Amino acid sequence: MSNNFNADQFVAAQKNAFETLFGLTTKAFEGVEKLVELNMQVAKASLSEAAETATAALSVKDAQELLALQAGMMQPAAEKAAAYSRHVYDIMAGTSAEFTRTAEVNLAEGQKKMLALVDTAVKNAPAGSESAVALVKSAVAAANNAFESAQKAAKQAADVAEANFTAITTTAVNAARAAPKTRRAA
């Protein structure tokens, strides 16, 4: 078998591309399904809680009770909002991770093929082209290093974003917990 790109290799590459596309599409739909399921659960729970809150509001006897009822709902609402945001984030992060893994695998395969192509070209290079061959090898190595650096930077950015999201969520929940205590003290 020669190292030239032939019809069988082209068909195999197209088949691989279609399989990757359909696999990613399936993962995207799974993510959407999880979001729809989560939103349906939240909608059902919200409807039930709204009925309970309305019943409780109709049974209050004075403004003090109404304020206490309202204050008592703030913390659970903040916690539920934080939990919902966390679920959405987890679904999105999981789906994104699938896309990233697929991209990394495909890029790694592409790099291997490129390096094999460069090696083949080097072996078949005419005498006296050593400087051109060294230049091509250097360019490929630089591209690989740049890709690896970008990949590490993206991973670090994702880790920072997750840490910030967690910190913001924790702060919001803690603030909601502290609000009723502050009102009571006043």
DRENKOLDO-554037 format. One line per 5 residues: number of its first residue (from 1); their letters; for each residue x, z, y of N, C-alpha, C, CB. Coordinates in steps of 0.2 Angstrom, whole numbers, plus 5000, padded with zeros to 4 digits. Atoms other than C-alpha are relative to their C-alpha. Glycine has a CB too. Example, Ala and Ser with C-alpha at 12.3 -4.5 7.8 and 13.67 -1.06 7.14 Angstrom:
2
1) AS) 5004 5000 4994 5062 5039 4978 5004 5000 5006 4995 5006 5000 | 4996 4999 4994 5068 5036 4995 4996 5003 5005 5002 4993 5002
// end
This chain:
186
1) MSNNF) 5004 5000 4994 5000 5000 5000 5004 5000 5006 4995 5006 5000 | 4996 5001 4994 5007 4995 5017 4998 5006 5005 5000 4993 5003 | 5001 4996 4995 5008 5006 5032 4996 4998 5006 5007 5003 5003 | 5004 5003 4995 4998 4994 5042 4993 5003 5000 5000 4993 5000 | 5007 4998 5000 4980 4999 5047 4996 4994 4997 4998 5002 5007
6) NADQF) 5004 5005 5004 4969 4989 5035 4992 5002 5001 5002 4999 4993 | 5007 4999 5000 4950 4987 5033 4998 5006 4996 4997 4994 4997 | 5002 4994 5004 4949 5001 5020 5001 5006 5004 5003 5000 4993 | 4998 4994 4996 4957 5013 5032 4995 5000 5006 5007 5000 5003 | 5005 5001 4994 4945 5007 5046 4994 5003 4998 5000 4993 5003
11) VAAQK) 5006 4998 5003 4930 5010 5035 5000 5008 4999 4998 4996 4994 | 5000 4993 5001 4936 5027 5030 5000 5004 5006 5007 5002 4996 | 5000 4997 4993 4940 5032 5048 4993 5000 5003 5005 4997 5005 | 5007 5000 4997 4922 5027 5053 4996 5004 4996 4997 4992 5000 | 5004 4995 5004 4914 5036 5039 5002 5007 5002 5002 4999 4992
16) NAFET) 4998 4993 4998 4924 5052 5043 4997 5001 5007 5008 5000 5001 | 5002 4999 4993 4919 5050 5062 4992 5001 4999 5001 4994 5004 | 5008 4999 5000 4900 5048 5057 4999 5007 4996 4997 4995 4996 | 5001 4994 5003 4902 5063 5045 5001 5006 5005 5004 5001 4994 | 4999 4995 4995 4909 5073 5059 4995 5001 5005 5007 4999 5003
21) LFGLT) 5005 5000 4995 4896 5068 5071 4994 5003 4998 4999 4993 5002 | 5006 4997 5002 4882 5072 5060 5001 5008 4998 4998 4996 4993 | 4999 4993 5001 4890 5089 5055 4999 5004 5006 5007 5001 4997 | 5001 4997 4994 4891 5093 5073 4993 5001 5003 5005 4997 5006 | 5007 5000 4998 4874 5088 5077 4996 5005 4996 4997 4993 4998
26) TKAFE) 5003 4995 5004 4868 5099 5063 5001 5007 5002 5002 4999 4992 | 4998 4993 4997 4877 5114 5070 4997 5001 5006 5008 5000 5001 | 5003 4999 4994 4870 5111 5087 4993 5001 4999 5001 4993 5004 | 5007 4999 5001 4852 5110 5080 4999 5007 4997 4997 4995 4995 | 5000 4994 5003 4856 5126 5070 5000 5005 5006 5005 5002 4995
31) GVEKL) 4999 4996 4994 4861 5134 5087 4993 5001 5004 5006 4998 5004 | 5006 5001 4997 4845 5128 5095 4995 5004 4996 4998 4993 5001 | 5004 4996 5004 4835 5135 5081 5000 5007 5001 5000 4998 4992 | 4999 4993 4999 4843 5152 5083 4997 5002 5006 5007 5002 4999 | 5002 4998 4994 4839 5152 5101 4992 5000 5001 5003 4995 5005
36) VELNM) 5007 5000 5000 4821 5147 5098 4997 5006 4997 4997 4994 4997 | 5002 4994 5004 4819 5161 5085 5001 5006 5004 5004 5000 4993 | 4998 4994 4995 4827 5174 5097 4994 5000 5005 5007 4999 5003 | 5005 5000 4994 4815 5168 5111 4993 5002 4998 5000 4994 5003 | 5007 4999 5003 4800 5169 5100 4999 5008 4998 4999 4996 4993
41) QVAKA) 5000 4993 5002 4805 5187 5094 4999 5004 5007 5006 5002 4997 | 5001 4997 4993 4807 5192 5113 4993 4999 5003 5006 4997 5004 | 5007 5001 4997 4791 5184 5118 4995 5005 4996 4998 4993 4999 | 5005 4996 5004 4781 5193 5104 5001 5008 5002 5001 5000 4993 | 4998 4993 4998 4790 5210 5108 4998 5001 5008 5007 5001 4999
46) SLSEA) 5002 4999 4993 4787 5207 5127 4992 5001 5001 5003 4995 5004 | 5008 5000 4999 4768 5204 5125 4998 5007 4997 4997 4994 4995 | 5002 4993 5003 4766 5220 5114 5002 5005 5005 5004 5001 4993 | 4998 4995 4995 4776 5230 5127 4996 5000 5006 5008 4999 5001 | 5004 5001 4994 4766 5223 5141 4993 5003 4999 4999 4992 5002
51) AETAT) 5007 4997 5001 4750 5228 5133 5001 5008 5000 4997 4998 4993 | 4999 4993 5000 4757 5246 5130 5001 5002 5007 5006 5002 4996 | 4998 4998 4993 4764 5247 5148 4993 5000 5004 5005 4995 5003 | 5006 5001 4996 4747 5241 5155 4995 5006 4998 4996 4994 4999 | 5004 4995 5003 4738 5254 5144 5002 5007 5003 5000 5001 4993
56) AALSV) 4997 4994 4997 4750 5268 5150 4999 5000 5008 5007 5000 4999 | 5001 5000 4993 4748 5262 5168 4993 5002 5002 5002 4994 5003 | 5007 4999 4999 4729 5263 5167 4999 5008 4999 4996 4996 4996 | 5002 4993 5001 4730 5281 5161 5004 5005 5004 5002 5001 4993 | 4997 4996 4995 4741 5288 5175 4995 5003 5005 5006 4997 5004
61) KDAQE) 5005 4997 4995 4732 5301 5186 5003 5000 5007 5000 5007 4997 | 4998 5000 4993 4743 5301 5201 5007 4996 5001 5002 5007 5002 | 4994 5004 4998 4758 5292 5210 5006 5003 4997 5001 5000 5008 | 4995 4997 5003 4770 5304 5203 5001 4998 4993 5000 5008 5000 | 5000 5002 5007 4766 5300 5185 5001 4992 5000 4993 5001 4997
66) LLALQ) 4999 5007 5000 4766 5281 5190 5008 4999 5001 4996 4997 5005 | 4993 5001 4999 4784 5283 5197 5004 5002 4994 5002 5004 5006 | 4997 4997 5007 4789 5293 5181 5000 4994 4995 4997 5006 4998 | 5001 5005 5005 4782 5279 5170 5005 4994 5002 4993 4997 5000 | 4996 5005 4997 4791 5266 5181 5007 5001 4998 4999 4998 5007
71) AGMMQ) 4993 4998 5001 4808 5275 5180 5001 5000 4993 5001 5007 5003 | 4999 4999 5008 4806 5278 5161 5001 4993 4997 4995 5003 4997 | 5000 5007 5002 4804 5259 5159 5007 4996 5002 4994 4996 5002 | 4994 5004 4998 4820 5254 5168 5006 5000 4995 5003 5003 5007 | 4994 4999 5004 4833 5260 5156 4999 4995 4993 5001 5007 4997
76) PAAEK) 5001 5004 5006 4825 5252 5140 5000 4992 5002 4993 5001 4997 | 5000 5007 4998 4822 5236 5150 5007 4997 5001 4996 4999 5007 | 4993 5002 4999 4840 5235 5155 5004 4999 4993 5004 5005 5005 | 4997 5001 5007 4846 5238 5137 4997 4994 4997 4998 5007 4996 | 5003 5006 5003 4834 5225 5131 5003 4993 5003 4992 5000 5000
81) AAAYS) 4997 5006 4996 4840 5212 5144 5007 4999 4997 5000 5001 5007 | 4993 5001 5002 4858 5216 5139 5001 4998 4993 5004 5007 5001 | 5000 5002 5007 4854 5215 5120 4999 4992 5000 4996 5004 4996 | 5002 5007 5000 4846 5198 5123 5005 4996 5003 4993 4999 5005 | 4995 5004 4997 4860 5192 5134 5006 4999 4994 5003 5003 5006
86) RHVYD) 4995 5000 5005 4872 5197 5120 4999 4996 4994 5001 5007 4997 | 5002 5004 5005 4862 5188 5107 5001 4993 5002 4993 5001 4998 | 4999 5007 4998 4862 5172 5117 5007 4998 5000 4997 4999 5007 | 4993 5001 5000 4880 5174 5120 5003 4999 4993 5004 5005 5004 | 4997 5001 5006 4884 5176 5102 4998 4994 4996 4997 5006 4995
91) IMAGT) 5002 5006 5002 4874 5161 5097 5004 4994 5003 4992 4999 5001 | 4996 5005 4996 4882 5150 5110 5007 5000 4998 4999 5001 5007 | 4993 4999 5002 4899 5157 5105 5001 4997 4993 5003 5007 5001 | 5000 5003 5007 4896 5153 5087 5000 4993 4999 4995 5004 4996 | 5000 5007 5000 4891 5136 5090 5006 4996 5003 4993 4998 5004
96) SAEFT) 4994 5002 4996 4905 5133 5102 5006 5000 4995 5001 5003 5006 | 4995 5000 5004 4917 5139 5089 5000 4995 4994 5000 5007 4997 | 5000 5005 5005 4911 5127 5076 5002 4993 5003 4992 4999 4998 | 4997 5006 4997 4914 5113 5088 5007 5000 5001 4996 4999 5007 | 4993 5000 4999 4931 5119 5092 5004 4999 4994 5002 5007 5004
101) RTAEV) 4996 5001 5007 4936 5121 5074 5000 4993 4998 4996 5004 4995 | 5000 5007 5002 4930 5103 5071 5005 4996 5004 4993 4997 5001 | 4995 5003 4996 4940 5097 5086 5007 5001 4998 4999 5002 5007 | 4993 4998 5001 4956 5106 5081 5002 4996 4993 5000 5008 4999 | 4998 5003 5006 4955 5099 5063 5001 4993 5001 4994 5001 4995
106) NLAEG) 4999 5007 4999 4952 5081 5069 5006 4999 5004 4994 4998 5004 | 4994 5001 4996 4966 5083 5082 5006 5001 4996 5000 5004 5006 | 4994 4999 5004 4978 5090 5069 5001 4994 4995 4999 5006 4996 | 4999 5006 5005 4974 5075 5057 5003 4994 5004 4993 4999 4997 | 4997 5006 4995 4977 5063 5072 5007 5001 5001 4996 5000 5006
111) QKKML) 4993 4999 4998 4993 5071 5076 5005 4999 4994 5002 5008 5002 | 4996 5001 5006 4999 5070 5058 5001 4992 4999 4996 5003 4993 | 5000 5008 5000 4994 5051 5058 5005 4997 5005 4993 4997 5000 | 4996 5002 4995 5003 5049 5074 5008 5001 4998 4999 5003 5007 | 4993 4999 5002 5019 5057 5068 5002 4996 4994 5001 5008 4998
116) ALVDT) 4999 5004 5005 5018 5047 5052 5002 4993 5002 4995 5000 4994 | 5000 5007 4997 5016 5031 5062 5007 5000 5004 4995 4999 5005 | 4994 5000 4996 5031 5036 5073 5006 5000 4995 5001 5006 5005 | 4994 5000 5005 5042 5040 5058 5001 4993 4996 4998 5005 4994 | 5000 5007 5003 5037 5023 5050 5004 4995 5005 4993 4998 4998
121) AVKNA) 4997 5005 4995 5042 5014 5066 5007 5002 5001 4996 5001 5007 | 4993 4998 5000 5058 5024 5067 5004 4997 4994 5001 5008 5000 | 4996 5002 5005 5063 5019 5050 5001 4992 5000 4996 5002 4993 | 5000 5007 4999 5059 5001 5054 5003 4997 5006 4993 4997 4998 | 4997 5002 4993 5067 5001 5071 5006 4996 4999 5001 5006 5004
126) PAGSE) 4994 5004 5000 5080 4988 5074 5006 5004 5002 5000 4993 5004 | 4994 4997 4998 5098 4993 5076 5001 5000 5008 5007 4997 4997 | 4999 5000 4993 5102 4998 5094 4994 5003 5004 5002 4994 5003 | 5006 4997 4997 5085 5006 5098 4999 5007 5000 4994 4996 4997 | 5000 4992 5001 5090 5024 5095 4997 5003 5007 5007 5002 4999
131) SAVAL) 5002 4997 4994 5087 5028 5114 4992 5000 5001 5004 4998 5006 | 5008 5001 5000 5069 5021 5113 4997 5004 4995 4999 4992 4999 | 5003 4996 5005 5066 5030 5097 5000 5007 5002 5004 4999 4993 | 4999 4993 4998 5072 5046 5104 4995 5002 5006 5007 5002 5003 | 5005 5000 4995 5061 5043 5119 4993 5001 4998 5000 4994 5005
136) VKSAV) 5007 5000 5004 5045 5040 5108 4999 5007 4997 4999 4995 4995 | 5001 4993 5003 5049 5056 5098 4999 5006 5005 5006 5001 4996 | 5001 4995 4994 5051 5066 5114 4993 5000 5003 5006 4999 5005 | 5007 5000 4997 5035 5060 5121 4995 5003 4995 4998 4993 5001 | 5004 4998 5005 5026 5064 5105 5000 5008 4999 5001 4997 4993
141) AAANN) 4998 4992 5000 5034 5082 5104 4997 5003 5007 5007 5001 5000 | 5003 4997 4993 5029 5085 5123 4992 5000 4999 5002 4995 5006 | 5007 5000 5001 5011 5079 5119 4997 5006 4996 4998 4993 4998 | 5002 4995 5005 5010 5091 5104 5000 5007 5004 5004 5000 4994 | 4999 4994 4996 5017 5105 5115 4995 5002 5005 5007 5001 5003
146) AFESA) 5005 4999 4995 5005 5102 5129 4993 5002 4997 4999 4993 5004 | 5006 4998 5003 4990 5102 5117 5000 5007 4997 4999 4995 4994 | 5000 4993 5002 4995 5118 5109 5000 5005 5006 5007 5001 4996 | 5000 4996 4994 4998 5126 5126 4992 5000 5003 5004 4998 5006 | 5007 5000 4997 4980 5120 5132 4996 5004 4995 4998 4993 5000
151) QKAAK) 5004 4996 5005 4973 5127 5116 5001 5007 5000 5002 4998 4992 | 4999 4993 4999 4981 5144 5118 4996 5002 5007 5007 5002 5000 | 5003 4998 4994 4975 5144 5136 4992 5001 5000 5002 4995 5006 | 5007 5000 5001 4957 5140 5131 4998 5006 4996 4998 4993 4997 | 5002 4994 5004 4957 5154 5118 5001 5006 5004 5005 5000 4994
156) QAADV) 4999 4994 4996 4964 5166 5131 4994 5001 5005 5006 5000 5004 | 5006 5000 4995 4950 5161 5144 4994 5002 4996 4999 4993 5003 | 5006 4998 5004 4937 5163 5130 5000 5008 4999 4999 4996 4994 | 5000 4993 5001 4943 5180 5126 4999 5004 5007 5007 5002 4997 | 5001 4997 4993 4944 5185 5145 4992 5000 5001 5004 4997 5005
161) AEANF) 5007 5000 4998 4926 5179 5147 4996 5004 4996 4998 4992 4999 | 5003 4995 5005 4920 5189 5132 5001 5007 5002 5002 4999 4993 | 4999 4994 4998 4928 5204 5138 4996 5002 5007 5008 5001 5001 | 5003 4999 4993 4921 5202 5156 4992 5000 4999 5001 4994 5005 | 5007 4999 5002 4903 5199 5148 4999 5007 4998 4999 4994 4995
166) TAITT) 5002 4993 5003 4904 5215 5138 5001 5005 5006 5006 5001 4995 | 5000 4995 4995 4910 5225 5153 4994 5000 5005 5007 4999 5004 | 5006 5001 4996 4896 5218 5164 4994 5003 4997 4999 4993 5003 | 5006 4997 5004 4883 5222 5151 5000 5007 5000 5000 4996 4993 | 4999 4993 5000 4890 5239 5149 4998 5004 5006 5007 5002 4997
171) TAVNA) 5001 4998 4994 4890 5242 5167 4993 5000 5002 5004 4997 5005 | 5007 5001 4999 4872 5236 5169 4996 5005 4997 4998 4993 4999 | 5003 4995 5004 4866 5247 5155 5001 5007 5003 5001 4999 4993 | 4998 4994 4997 4875 5262 5162 4997 5002 5006 5007 5001 5000 | 5003 5000 4994 4868 5259 5179 4993 5002 4999 5001 4994 5004
176) ARAAP) 5008 4999 5001 4850 5258 5172 4999 5007 4997 4998 4995 4995 | 5001 4993 5002 4853 5275 5163 5001 5005 5005 5005 5001 4994 | 4998 4995 4995 4860 5283 5178 4994 5000 5005 5006 4999 5003 | 5005 5001 4994 4845 5277 5190 4995 5006 4999 4997 4993 4999 | 5005 4995 5000 4832 5289 5183 5003 5007 5002 4996 5000 4993
181) KTRRA) 4997 4993 4999 4844 5304 5184 5001 5001 5007 5007 5000 4996 | 4999 4999 4993 4848 5300 5202 4993 5001 5004 5003 4993 5003 | 5006 4999 4997 4830 5299 5206 4997 5007 5000 4994 4995 4998 | 5002 4993 5002 4826 5316 5198 5004 5004 5005 5001 5001 4993 | 4995 4996 4996 4841 5323 5208 4997 5000 5007 5007 4999 4999
186) A) 5002 5000 4993 4834 5317 5224 4993 5003 5001 4999 4992 5002
// end
